[in-house]
Amino acid sequence: MQATVEVVFDHLDASEALRERIHEEVEALEKIFGRFTSCRVVVATPPGQKHKPGPFTARLQINLPGGKQVIIDGAHSPEKAHDDPQVAVHHAFLAAKRQMKGAVDKMQGKVKNHEPSTPLA
């Protein structure tokens, strides 16, 4: 893994299993999309629920070469909250893969160009 990875647990106790899962997801992204400079992952639950945490959200900020960023923020969408933090992290990384594919395609000039439509006579 070349990218610097920062993992933050917001309103919940740190979990080594979850931290390991995050590093695995980052490594998988690096294999698919090449090197990126850094990745910040925040796994959160609403405040005041430390004894029975949930629902969980995962936010990602991935910094790509050239100053580009991929930001996934599940915190603003209730349907992206999950009862299991592993699932929240997995879904955030799936969304990141989709966004990174689009960003990489744009950087490489692989953007789909639509042919101009012909007027109907």
The first five atom37 places (N, CA, C, CB, O) and aatype in JSON, in Angstrom:
{
  "aatype": [12, 5, 0, 16, 19, 6, 19, 19, 13, 3, 8, 10, 3, 0, 15, 6, 0, 10, 1, 6, 1, 9, 8, 6, 6, 19, 6, 0, 10, 6, 11, 9, 13, 7, 1, 13, 16, 15, 4, 1, 19, 19, 19, 0, 16, 14, 14, 7, 5, 11, 8, 11, 14, 7, 14, 13, 16, 0, 1, 10, 5, 9, 2, 10, 14, 7, 7, 11, 5, 19, 9, 9, 3, 7, 0, 8, 15, 14, 6, 11, 0, 8, 3, 3, 14, 5, 19, 0, 19, 8, 8, 0, 13, 10, 0, 0, 11, 1, 5, 12, 11, 7, 0, 19, 3, 11, 12, 5, 7, 11, 19, 11, 2, 8, 6, 14, 15, 16, 14, 10, 0],
  "atom_mask": [
    [1, 1, 1, 1, 1],
    [1, 1, 1, 1, 1],
    [1, 1, 1, 1, 1],
    [1, 1, 1, 1, 1],
    [1, 1, 1, 1, 1],
    [1, 1, 1, 1, 1],
    [1, 1, 1, 1, 1],
    [1, 1, 1, 1, 1],
    [1, 1, 1, 1, 1],
    [1, 1, 1, 1, 1],
    [1, 1, 1, 1, 1],
    [1, 1, 1, 1, 1],
    [1, 1, 1, 1, 1],
    [1, 1, 1, 1, 1],
    [1, 1, 1, 1, 1],
    [1, 1, 1, 1, 1],
    [1, 1, 1, 1, 1],
    [1, 1, 1, 1, 1],
    [1, 1, 1, 1, 1],
    [1, 1, 1, 1, 1],
    [1, 1, 1, 1, 1],
    [1, 1, 1, 1, 1],
    [1, 1, 1, 1, 1],
    [1, 1, 1, 1, 1],
    [1, 1, 1, 1, 1],
    [1, 1, 1, 1, 1],
    [1, 1, 1, 1, 1],
    [1, 1, 1, 1, 1],
    [1, 1, 1, 1, 1],
    [1, 1, 1, 1, 1],
    [1, 1, 1, 1, 1],
    [1, 1, 1, 1, 1],
    [1, 1, 1, 1, 1],
    [1, 1, 1, 0, 1],
    [1, 1, 1, 1, 1],
    [1, 1, 1, 1, 1],
    [1, 1, 1, 1, 1],
    [1, 1, 1, 1, 1],
    [1, 1, 1, 1, 1],
    [1, 1, 1, 1, 1],
    [1, 1, 1, 1, 1],
    [1, 1, 1, 1, 1],
    [1, 1, 1, 1, 1],
    [1, 1, 1, 1, 1],
    [1, 1, 1, 1, 1],
    [1, 1, 1, 1, 1],
    [1, 1, 1, 1, 1],
    [1, 1, 1, 0, 1],
    [1, 1, 1, 1, 1],
    [1, 1, 1, 1, 1],
    [1, 1, 1, 1, 1],
    [1, 1, 1, 1, 1],
    [1, 1, 1, 1, 1],
    [1, 1, 1, 0, 1],
    [1, 1, 1, 1, 1],
    [1, 1, 1, 1, 1],
    [1, 1, 1, 1, 1],
    [1, 1, 1, 1, 1],
    [1, 1, 1, 1, 1],
    [1, 1, 1, 1, 1],
    [1, 1, 1, 1, 1],
    [1, 1, 1, 1, 1],
    [1, 1, 1, 1, 1],
    [1, 1, 1, 1, 1],
    [1, 1, 1, 1, 1],
    [1, 1, 1, 0, 1],
    [1, 1, 1, 0, 1],
    [1, 1, 1, 1, 1],
    [1, 1, 1, 1, 1],
    [1, 1, 1, 1, 1],
    [1, 1, 1, 1, 1],
    [1, 1, 1, 1, 1],
    [1, 1, 1, 1, 1],
    [1, 1, 1, 0, 1],
    [1, 1, 1, 1, 1],
    [1, 1, 1, 1, 1],
    [1, 1, 1, 1, 1],
    [1, 1, 1, 1, 1],
    [1, 1, 1, 1, 1],
    [1, 1, 1, 1, 1],
    [1, 1, 1, 1, 1],
    [1, 1, 1, 1, 1],
    [1, 1, 1, 1, 1],
    [1, 1, 1, 1, 1],
    [1, 1, 1, 1, 1],
    [1, 1, 1, 1, 1],
    [1, 1, 1, 1, 1],
    [1, 1, 1, 1, 1],
    [1, 1, 1, 1, 1],
    [1, 1, 1, 1, 1],
    [1, 1, 1, 1, 1],
    [1, 1, 1, 1, 1],
    [1, 1, 1, 1, 1],
    [1, 1, 1, 1, 1],
    [1, 1, 1, 1, 1],
    [1, 1, 1, 1, 1],
    [1, 1, 1, 1, 1],
    [1, 1, 1, 1, 1],
    [1, 1, 1, 1, 1],
    [1, 1, 1, 1, 1],
    [1, 1, 1, 1, 1],
    [1, 1, 1, 0, 1],
    [1, 1, 1, 1, 1],
    [1, 1, 1, 1, 1],
    [1, 1, 1, 1, 1],
    [1, 1, 1, 1, 1],
    [1, 1, 1, 1, 1],
    [1, 1, 1, 1, 1],
    [1, 1, 1, 0, 1],
    [1, 1, 1, 1, 1],
    [1, 1, 1, 1, 1],
    [1, 1, 1, 1, 1],
    [1, 1, 1, 1, 1],
    [1, 1, 1, 1, 1],
    [1, 1, 1, 1, 1],
    [1, 1, 1, 1, 1],
    [1, 1, 1, 1, 1],
    [1, 1, 1, 1, 1],
    [1, 1, 1, 1, 1],
    [1, 1, 1, 1, 1],
    [1, 1, 1, 1, 1]
  ],
  "atom_positions": [
    [[0.85, -1.17, 0.0], [0.0, 0.0, 0.0], [0.89, 1.23, 0.0], [-0.97, 0.0, 1.22], [1.76, 1.38, 0.86]],
    [[0.67, 2.11, -0.96], [1.47, 3.32, -1.06], [0.76, 4.53, -0.49], [1.83, 3.57, -2.49], [1.41, 5.46, -0.02]],
    [[-0.54, 4.53, -0.52], [-1.3, 5.69, -0.05], [-1.26, 5.79, 1.46], [-2.75, 5.61, -0.54], [-1.23, 4.79, 2.17]],
    [[-1.25, 7.02, 1.94], [-1.38, 7.26, 3.36], [-2.85, 7.11, 3.71], [-0.84, 8.68, 3.75], [-3.71, 7.71, 3.07]],
    [[-3.13, 6.29, 4.72], [-4.52, 6.03, 5.1], [-4.74, 6.53, 6.52], [-4.87, 4.5, 4.99], [-4.01, 6.15, 7.44]],
    [[-5.74, 7.38, 6.68], [-6.13, 7.87, 8.01], [-7.52, 7.33, 8.3], [-6.1, 9.45, 8.08], [-8.44, 7.52, 7.51]],
    [[-7.66, 6.66, 9.43], [-8.95, 6.09, 9.83], [-9.39, 6.79, 11.11], [-8.86, 4.53, 10.03], [-8.64, 6.84, 12.09]],
    [[-10.62, 7.31, 11.1], [-11.17, 8.02, 12.25], [-12.48, 7.33, 12.65], [-11.4, 9.53, 11.93], [-13.33, 7.04, 11.8]],
    [[-12.62, 7.07, 13.94], [-13.87, 6.52, 14.47], [-14.56, 7.64, 15.22], [-13.62, 5.27, 15.39], [-14.05, 8.12, 16.24]],
    [[-15.71, 8.07, 14.73], [-16.43, 9.2, 15.29], [-17.63, 8.71, 16.11], [-16.9, 10.16, 14.17], [-18.57, 8.13, 15.56]],
    [[-17.59, 8.93, 17.42], [-18.63, 8.53, 18.37], [-18.75, 7.01, 18.52], [-19.97, 9.09, 17.92], [-19.82, 6.5, 18.86]],
    [[-17.66, 6.29, 18.28], [-17.63, 4.86, 18.55], [-16.2, 4.44, 18.83], [-18.23, 4.04, 17.35], [-15.25, 5.12, 18.44]],
    [[-16.06, 3.31, 19.5], [-14.74, 2.81, 19.86], [-14.03, 2.28, 18.62], [-14.85, 1.71, 20.93], [-14.65, 1.73, 17.71]],
    [[-12.71, 2.45, 18.61], [-11.9, 1.95, 17.5], [-11.99, 0.43, 17.43], [-10.44, 2.39, 17.65], [-12.07, -0.25, 18.45]],
    [[-11.98, -0.08, 16.22], [-12.08, -1.52, 15.99], [-10.94, -1.93, 15.06], [-13.46, -1.9, 15.38], [-10.83, -1.43, 13.94]],
    [[-10.1, -2.84, 15.54], [-8.99, -3.31, 14.7], [-9.51, -4.09, 13.51], [-8.03, -4.19, 15.52], [-8.94, -4.0, 12.42]],
    [[-10.58, -4.85, 13.68], [-11.15, -5.61, 12.56], [-11.64, -4.65, 11.47], [-12.31, -6.52, 13.05], [-11.44, -4.9, 10.28]],
    [[-12.28, -3.58, 11.87], [-12.79, -2.6, 10.91], [-11.63, -1.85, 10.26], [-13.76, -1.62, 11.59], [-11.65, -1.58, 9.06]],
    [[-10.63, -1.51, 11.04], [-9.45, -0.83, 10.5], [-8.77, -1.73, 9.45], [-8.44, -0.48, 11.65], [-8.34, -1.24, 8.4]],
    [[-8.68, -3.02, 9.73], [-8.09, -3.97, 8.79], [-8.92, -4.04, 7.51], [-7.97, -5.36, 9.43], [-8.37, -4.06, 6.41]],
    [[-10.24, -4.07, 7.65], [-11.13, -4.1, 6.48], [-10.93, -2.86, 5.62], [-12.6, -4.2, 6.93], [-10.92, -2.95, 4.39]],
    [[-10.77, -1.7, 6.26], [-10.56, -0.44, 5.53], [-9.25, -0.52, 4.73], [-10.53, 0.78, 6.51], [-9.22, -0.13, 3.57]],
    [[-8.19, -1.03, 5.35], [-6.91, -1.15, 4.65], [-7.02, -2.12, 3.48], [-5.81, -1.61, 5.61], [-6.4, -1.89, 2.44]],
    [[-7.79, -3.18, 3.62], [-8.01, -4.12, 2.52], [-8.75, -3.44, 1.37], [-8.8, -5.35, 3.01], [-8.42, -3.64, 0.2]],
    [[-9.75, -2.63, 1.71], [-10.51, -1.91, 0.67], [-9.61, -0.91, -0.06], [-11.73, -1.18, 1.3], [-9.71, -0.76, -1.27]],
    [[-8.74, -0.23, 0.68], [-7.81, 0.72, 0.06], [-6.86, -0.01, -0.88], [-7.01, 1.5, 1.14], [-6.61, 0.45, -2.0]],
    [[-6.32, -1.14, -0.44], [-5.43, -1.93, -1.29], [-6.13, -2.38, -2.57], [-4.89, -3.14, -0.53], [-5.54, -2.37, -3.64]],
    [[-7.39, -2.76, -2.45], [-8.16, -3.18, -3.63], [-8.33, -2.0, -4.6], [-9.55, -3.73, -3.2], [-8.23, -2.18, -5.81]],
    [[-8.59, -0.81, -4.07], [-8.7, 0.38, -4.94], [-7.38, 0.66, -5.64], [-9.14, 1.61, -4.11], [-7.36, 1.0, -6.82]],
    [[-6.27, 0.52, -4.92], [-4.96, 0.77, -5.52], [-4.67, -0.22, -6.64], [-3.86, 0.69, -4.45], [-4.06, 0.15, -7.65]],
    [[-5.09, -1.46, -6.49], [-4.87, -2.45, -7.54], [-5.67, -2.11, -8.79], [-5.26, -3.84, -7.04], [-5.19, -2.32, -9.91]],
    [[-6.86, -1.59, -8.6], [-7.72, -1.27, -9.73], [-7.32, 0.04, -10.4], [-9.17, -1.2, -9.28], [-7.25, 0.1, -11.63]],
    [[-7.06, 1.06, -9.62], [-6.9, 2.41, -10.16], [-5.48, 2.96, -10.05], [-7.82, 3.33, -9.47], [-5.25, 4.1, -10.44]],
    [[-4.54, 2.19, -9.55], [-3.18, 2.71, -9.43], [-3.02, 3.54, -8.17], [0.0, 0.0, 0.0], [-3.84, 3.5, -7.26]],
    [[-1.96, 4.26, -8.15], [-1.58, 4.99, -6.94], [-2.45, 6.23, -6.76], [-0.1, 5.38, -7.01], [-2.75, 6.96, -7.7]],
    [[-2.84, 6.44, -5.51], [-3.4, 7.72, -5.12], [-2.65, 8.18, -3.89], [-4.94, 7.63, -4.84], [-1.99, 7.38, -3.22]],
    [[-2.73, 9.47, -3.58], [-1.83, 10.03, -2.58], [-2.26, 9.77, -1.15], [-1.7, 11.48, -2.79], [-1.43, 9.5, -0.29]],
    [[-3.56, 9.86, -0.88], [-4.01, 9.63, 0.5], [-5.49, 9.27, 0.52], [-3.77, 10.87, 1.37], [-6.22, 9.48, -0.45]],
    [[-5.89, 8.71, 1.64], [-7.28, 8.31, 1.83], [-7.64, 8.55, 3.3], [-7.52, 6.81, 1.42], [-6.93, 8.09, 4.2]],
    [[-8.71, 9.27, 3.53], [-9.21, 9.51, 4.88], [-10.58, 8.86, 4.98], [-9.27, 11.04, 5.22], [-11.46, 9.12, 4.16]],
    [[-10.75, 8.01, 6.0], [-12.0, 7.29, 6.19], [-12.53, 7.63, 7.58], [-11.81, 5.73, 6.03], [-11.82, 7.5, 8.57]],
    [[-13.78, 8.09, 7.64], [-14.43, 8.37, 8.91], [-15.63, 7.44, 9.03], [-14.86, 9.88, 9.02], [-16.56, 7.51, 8.23]],
    [[-15.6, 6.58, 10.04], [-16.73, 5.71, 10.34], [-17.43, 6.34, 11.54], [-16.29, 4.21, 10.64], [-16.8, 6.59, 12.57]],
    [[-18.72, 6.61, 11.41], [-19.42, 7.38, 12.43], [-20.76, 6.76, 12.79], [-19.63, 8.8, 11.97], [-21.36, 6.0, 12.03]],
    [[-21.19, 7.13, 13.97], [-22.53, 6.83, 14.44], [-23.01, 8.09, 15.15], [-22.56, 5.54, 15.39], [-22.18, 8.88, 15.6]],
    [[-24.31, 8.31, 15.28], [-24.77, 9.52, 15.95], [-24.22, 9.61, 17.38], [-26.3, 9.56, 15.97], [-24.01, 8.59, 18.03]],
    [[-23.99, 10.83, 17.87], [-23.46, 10.98, 19.23], [-24.41, 10.43, 20.29], [-23.19, 12.45, 19.52], [-25.63, 10.39, 20.1]],
    [[-23.83, 9.99, 21.4], [-24.62, 9.52, 22.53], [-25.08, 8.09, 22.43], [0.0, 0.0, 0.0], [-25.94, 7.67, 23.2]],
    [[-24.54, 7.33, 21.49], [-24.98, 5.95, 21.32], [-23.8, 4.99, 21.43], [-25.69, 5.78, 19.97], [-23.75, 3.98, 20.73]],
    [[-22.86, 5.3, 22.3], [-21.64, 4.5, 22.41], [-21.92, 3.07, 22.9], [-20.66, 5.18, 23.34], [-21.22, 2.14, 22.5]],
    [[-22.92, 2.89, 23.77], [-23.2, 1.56, 24.29], [-23.97, 0.69, 23.3], [-23.97, 1.67, 25.59], [-23.79, -0.53, 23.26]],
    [[-24.82, 1.33, 22.53], [-25.55, 0.6, 21.48], [-25.48, 1.45, 20.22], [-27.06, 0.32, 21.9], [-26.45, 2.11, 19.83]],
    [[-24.29, 1.43, 19.57], [-24.1, 2.31, 18.42], [-24.91, 1.88, 17.21], [-22.64, 2.36, 18.06], [-25.36, 0.73, 17.09]],
    [[-25.09, 2.82, 16.34], [-25.79, 2.59, 15.08], [-26.84, 3.66, 14.88], [0.0, 0.0, 0.0], [-27.25, 4.28, 15.86]],
    [[-27.26, 3.91, 13.72], [-26.78, 3.39, 12.45], [-25.41, 3.98, 12.11], [-27.79, 3.69, 11.33], [-25.04, 5.05, 12.59]],
    [[-24.67, 3.27, 11.28], [-23.31, 3.66, 10.94], [-23.25, 4.27, 9.55], [-22.37, 2.46, 11.02], [-24.0, 3.88, 8.65]],
    [[-22.36, 5.24, 9.39], [-22.08, 5.8, 8.08], [-20.57, 5.8, 7.89], [-22.67, 7.25, 7.94], [-19.81, 5.78, 8.85]],
    [[-20.15, 5.83, 6.64], [-18.73, 5.91, 6.31], [-18.54, 7.03, 5.31], [-18.19, 4.56, 5.75], [-19.23, 7.12, 4.29]],
    [[-17.58, 7.89, 5.62], [-17.23, 8.99, 4.72], [-15.8, 8.78, 4.23], [-17.38, 10.39, 5.42], [-14.93, 8.4, 5.01]],
    [[-15.57, 9.01, 2.95], [-14.24, 8.83, 2.36], [-13.8, 10.1, 1.67], [-14.23, 7.65, 1.37], [-14.61, 10.79, 1.05]],
    [[-12.52, 10.39, 1.77], [-11.9, 11.43, 0.96], [-10.63, 10.82, 0.4], [-11.6, 12.75, 1.8], [-9.69, 10.53, 1.14]],
    [[-10.61, 10.63, -0.9], [-9.46, 10.02, -1.57], [-8.84, 11.08, -2.46], [-9.88, 8.75, -2.4], [-9.5, 11.65, -3.32]],
    [[-7.55, 11.33, -2.24], [-6.82, 12.34, -3.01], [-6.03, 11.65, -4.12], [-5.89, 13.16, -2.1], [-5.2, 10.78, -3.86]],
    [[-6.31, 12.07, -5.35], [-5.67, 11.5, -6.53], [-4.55, 12.43, -6.99], [-6.69, 11.28, -7.67], [-4.53, 13.61, -6.63]],
    [[-3.61, 11.92, -7.77], [-2.58, 12.8, -8.33], [-3.22, 13.92, -9.14], [-1.6, 12.0, -9.21], [-4.29, 13.75, -9.72]],
    [[-2.56, 15.06, -9.18], [-3.08, 16.2, -9.92], [-4.11, 17.0, -9.16], [0.0, 0.0, 0.0], [-4.79, 17.84, -9.74]],
    [[-4.23, 16.76, -7.86], [-5.14, 17.54, -7.04], [-6.6, 17.14, -7.14], [0.0, 0.0, 0.0], [-7.46, 17.83, -6.59]],
    [[-6.91, 16.05, -7.83], [-8.29, 15.58, -7.92], [-8.68, 14.86, -6.63], [-8.48, 14.64, -9.14], [-7.83, 14.27, -5.97]],
    [[-9.95, 14.9, -6.29], [-10.45, 14.24, -5.09], [-11.71, 13.45, -5.42], [-10.73, 15.26, -3.98], [-12.51, 13.83, -6.28]],
    [[-11.86, 12.35, -4.7], [-13.11, 11.59, -4.72], [-13.64, 11.65, -3.3], [-12.9, 10.08, -5.22], [-12.96, 11.24, -2.36]],
    [[-14.86, 12.17, -3.14], [-15.44, 12.32, -1.82], [-16.76, 11.56, -1.77], [-15.65, 13.82, -1.46], [-17.65, 11.78, -2.59]],
    [[-16.87, 10.68, -0.8], [-18.09, 9.92, -0.57], [-18.57, 10.31, 0.81], [-17.86, 8.35, -0.7], [-17.84, 10.15, 1.79]],
    [[-19.78, 10.81, 0.9], [-20.29, 11.26, 2.2], [-21.65, 10.64, 2.45], [-20.39, 12.81, 2.25], [-22.68, 11.21, 2.09]],
    [[-21.66, 9.47, 3.07], [-22.9, 8.8, 3.4], [-23.62, 9.43, 4.58], [0.0, 0.0, 0.0], [-24.74, 9.02, 4.9]],
    [[-23.01, 10.4, 5.23], [-23.6, 10.99, 6.44], [-24.85, 11.81, 6.14], [-22.58, 11.87, 7.13], [-25.7, 11.98, 7.02]],
    [[-24.99, 12.3, 4.93], [-26.13, 13.17, 4.63], [-27.31, 12.42, 4.03], [-25.7, 14.25, 3.68], [-28.29, 13.03, 3.61]],
    [[-27.21, 11.11, 3.99], [-28.26, 10.33, 3.36], [-28.69, 9.2, 4.3], [-27.8, 9.76, 2.01], [-27.93, 8.25, 4.49]],
    [[-29.88, 9.27, 4.89], [-30.31, 8.24, 5.82], [-30.34, 6.84, 5.22], [-31.66, 8.58, 6.36], [-30.13, 5.86, 5.93]],
    [[-30.61, 6.72, 3.92], [-30.64, 5.39, 3.32], [-29.24, 4.79, 3.18], [-31.32, 5.44, 1.96], [-29.11, 3.6, 2.89]],
    [[-28.2, 5.59, 3.39], [-26.84, 5.06, 3.35], [-26.33, 4.7, 4.73], [-25.91, 6.07, 2.7], [-25.17, 4.31, 4.87]],
    [[-27.15, 4.81, 5.75], [-26.78, 4.4, 7.1], [-27.06, 2.91, 7.24], [-27.56, 5.22, 8.18], [-28.04, 2.4, 6.7]],
    [[-26.18, 2.23, 7.96], [-26.28, 0.78, 8.07], [-26.18, 0.34, 9.52], [-25.19, 0.1, 7.23], [-25.59, 1.04, 10.34]],
    [[-26.76, -0.8, 9.83], [-26.68, -1.35, 11.18], [-25.31, -1.96, 11.48], [-27.76, -2.39, 11.39], [-24.97, -2.16, 12.64]],
    [[-24.54, -2.27, 10.46], [-23.23, -2.89, 10.61], [-22.17, -1.96, 10.01], [-23.19, -4.29, 9.93], [-22.29, -1.58, 8.84]],
    [[-21.15, -1.58, 10.77], [-20.13, -0.66, 10.24], [-19.35, -1.28, 9.07], [-19.16, -0.26, 11.34], [-18.89, -0.55, 8.2]],
    [[-19.2, -2.61, 9.04], [-18.51, -3.26, 7.93], [-19.27, -3.01, 6.62], [-18.37, -4.79, 8.2], [-18.66, -2.76, 5.58]],
    [[-20.59, -3.08, 6.69], [-21.42, -2.85, 5.5], [-21.34, -1.39, 5.06], [-22.89, -3.25, 5.78], [-21.26, -1.09, 3.87]],
    [[-21.35, -0.48, 6.03], [-21.24, 0.95, 5.7], [-19.92, 1.23, 4.98], [-21.34, 1.8, 6.98], [-19.89, 1.97, 4.0]],
    [[-18.83, 0.65, 5.47], [-17.53, 0.84, 4.85], [-17.52, 0.23, 3.44], [-16.41, 0.22, 5.72], [-17.05, 0.85, 2.49]],
    [[-18.03, -0.98, 3.32], [-18.07, -1.64, 2.02], [-18.85, -0.82, 0.99], [-18.69, -3.05, 2.15], [-18.39, -0.63, -0.14]],
    [[-20.01, -0.33, 1.37], [-20.83, 0.46, 0.44], [-20.15, 1.78, 0.07], [-22.2, 0.74, 1.05], [-20.26, 2.23, -1.07]],
    [[-19.46, 2.39, 1.01], [-18.74, 3.63, 0.71], [-17.63, 3.36, -0.31], [-18.15, 4.25, 2.0], [-17.42, 4.15, -1.23]],
    [[-16.92, 2.26, -0.14], [-15.86, 1.93, -1.09], [-16.41, 1.53, -2.45], [-14.99, 0.82, -0.54], [-15.77, 1.8, -3.47]],
    [[-17.57, 0.9, -2.5], [-18.2, 0.62, -3.8], [-18.51, 1.93, -4.54], [-19.5, -0.21, -3.62], [-18.27, 2.05, -5.74]],
    [[-19.05, 2.9, -3.8], [-19.34, 4.2, -4.4], [-18.05, 4.89, -4.85], [-20.1, 5.11, -3.4], [-18.02, 5.53, -5.9]],
    [[-16.98, 4.75, -4.06], [-15.7, 5.34, -4.42], [-15.16, 4.71, -5.71], [-14.68, 5.17, -3.28], [-14.6, 5.42, -6.56]],
    [[-15.32, 3.4, -5.86], [-14.85, 2.74, -7.08], [-15.56, 3.32, -8.3], [-15.09, 1.22, -7.0], [-14.94, 3.56, -9.33]],
    [[-16.87, 3.54, -8.18], [-17.63, 4.11, -9.3], [-17.14, 5.51, -9.63], [-19.14, 4.14, -8.98], [-16.93, 5.84, -10.8]],
    [[-16.95, 6.33, -8.6], [-16.49, 7.7, -8.84], [-15.06, 7.72, -9.38], [-16.57, 8.51, -7.56], [-14.74, 8.51, -10.27]],
    [[-14.2, 6.86, -8.84], [-12.81, 6.84, -9.3], [-12.73, 6.4, -10.75], [-11.96, 5.93, -8.42], [-11.91, 6.91, -11.51]],
    [[-13.56, 5.44, -11.14], [-13.56, 5.01, -12.53], [-13.9, 6.19, -13.44], [-14.57, 3.86, -12.75], [-13.26, 6.39, -14.47]],
    [[-14.9, 6.97, -13.04], [-15.25, 8.15, -13.83], [-14.13, 9.18, -13.87], [0.0, 0.0, 0.0], [-13.85, 9.75, -14.92]],
    [[-13.49, 9.41, -12.73], [-12.4, 10.38, -12.67], [-11.21, 9.93, -13.5], [-11.98, 10.61, -11.23], [-10.6, 10.74, -14.2]],
    [[-10.86, 8.65, -13.41], [-9.73, 8.11, -14.18], [-10.04, 8.16, -15.67], [-9.41, 6.67, -13.74], [-9.19, 8.53, -16.47]],
    [[-11.25, 7.8, -16.04], [-11.65, 7.85, -17.45], [-11.52, 9.27, -17.99], [-13.08, 7.35, -17.63], [-11.05, 9.47, -19.12]],
    [[-11.93, 10.26, -17.21], [-11.81, 11.66, -17.64], [-10.35, 12.06, -17.79], [-12.52, 12.6, -16.66], [-9.98, 12.71, -18.76]],
    [[-9.52, 11.67, -16.82], [-8.1, 12.03, -16.87], [-7.42, 11.38, -18.08], [-7.39, 11.61, -15.57], [-6.48, 11.95, -18.64]],
    [[-7.88, 10.2, -18.48], [-7.28, 9.49, -19.6], [-7.98, 9.79, -20.93], [-7.32, 8.0, -19.34], [-7.61, 9.23, -21.96]],
    [[-8.96, 10.67, -20.9], [-9.66, 11.04, -22.12], [-10.61, 9.98, -22.63], [0.0, 0.0, 0.0], [-10.92, 9.96, -23.82]],
    [[-11.07, 9.1, -21.77], [-11.97, 8.02, -22.17], [-13.43, 8.39, -21.92], [-11.62, 6.73, -21.43], [-14.23, 7.52, -21.55]],
    [[-13.77, 9.63, -22.11], [-15.14, 10.07, -21.86], [-15.97, 9.78, -23.11], [-15.19, 11.58, -21.49], [-15.54, 10.06, -24.23]],
    [[-17.13, 9.22, -22.89], [-18.0, 8.86, -24.0], [-18.51, 10.14, -24.68], [-19.19, 7.99, -23.5], [-19.06, 11.02, -24.02]],
    [[-18.33, 10.22, -25.97], [-18.83, 11.34, -26.75], [-20.06, 10.89, -27.51], [-17.75, 11.88, -27.72], [-20.02, 9.91, -28.25]],
    [[-21.14, 11.6, -27.32], [-22.37, 11.25, -28.01], [-22.38, 11.93, -29.38], [-23.62, 11.68, -27.17], [-21.99, 13.09, -29.52]],
    [[-22.82, 11.18, -30.38], [-22.91, 11.75, -31.72], [-24.07, 12.73, -31.76], [-23.09, 10.63, -32.8], [-25.09, 12.52, -31.1]],
    [[-23.91, 13.79, -32.52], [-25.02, 14.74, -32.59], [-26.26, 14.08, -33.19], [-24.63, 15.98, -33.42], [-26.16, 13.28, -34.12]],
    [[-27.38, 14.4, -32.64], [-28.61, 13.8, -33.14], [-29.04, 14.49, -34.44], [-29.74, 13.9, -32.07], [-28.83, 15.68, -34.64]],
    [[-29.64, 13.7, -35.3], [-30.12, 14.26, -36.56], [-31.58, 14.68, -36.36], [-29.99, 13.23, -37.74], [-32.35, 13.97, -35.72]],
    [[-31.92, 15.81, -36.91], [-33.31, 16.27, -36.73], [-34.29, 15.34, -37.48], [-33.47, 17.72, -37.23], [-34.0, 14.84, -38.56]],
    [[-35.43, 15.14, -36.85], [-36.47, 14.34, -37.5], [-37.16, 15.18, -38.55], [-37.5, 13.8, -36.46], [-37.49, 16.35, -38.31]],
    [[-37.38, 14.59, -39.71], [-38.01, 15.35, -40.79], [-39.49, 15.21, -40.78], [-37.48, 14.92, -42.13], [-40.18, 15.78, -41.62]]
  ]
}
